[in-house]
Amino acid sequence: MFSEWSFGDWIILIIDILALYIIVRFLAWKVKHKLEEVEQRQKFETRRRKLNRTNLLQASEDE
């Protein structure tokens, strides 16, 4: 099967493999950065809730 391929077919195969590699790397990078963003949002939200809880406890103690 491969022996019947011309030079142009091999070039197309190499370009397709290179394109797939680039796409996979880009998607992996995108997912990694999105997960980091979600983690940062989660930490911020946890910190905000903790501060709100602390403020509510202090306000109730002051009354």
Secondary structure as UniProt FT lines:
FT   HELIX           2..4
FT   HELIX           7..62
//
